[in-house]
Amino acid sequence: MSTEQNPYEAPKTVDADGEPTEEANPYWGRTSILDWYSCLGVRGKLRWIGGIFLAVNAISYLFGFLLPKLLIAGIAAILARLALPGFIDD
C-alpha cells in the first residue's frame, strides 16, 4: 500500500515547491474529542470528571450497590468546580 492510500497517515498538503497539493483533505483539520477536552479549562474538567463519577454511581445504584469513594470523589469535584472563581479558566 502506498502512502497515498494509507488512511492512517496525514496527506501531504504541500509539494516540494511549497504549493498546496490536490490531496489536502479537510478531514485532518477537524477537531477531535481530545481537542475539545483540552479546551475545557480547570472548572470544565472538574465538572466533566465529577459528572462521570456521579453517573457511574447512579448506574451502579440501579444494580444494587454503591461505590462510596467514587461518590465522594464525584461530589468533591463538583463542589471544587463551584468553589473556584470563574477567572481561573481565562
Helices and strands as residue ranges (DSSP letters): G 26-29, H 33-38, H 41-62, H 68-83, G 86-89
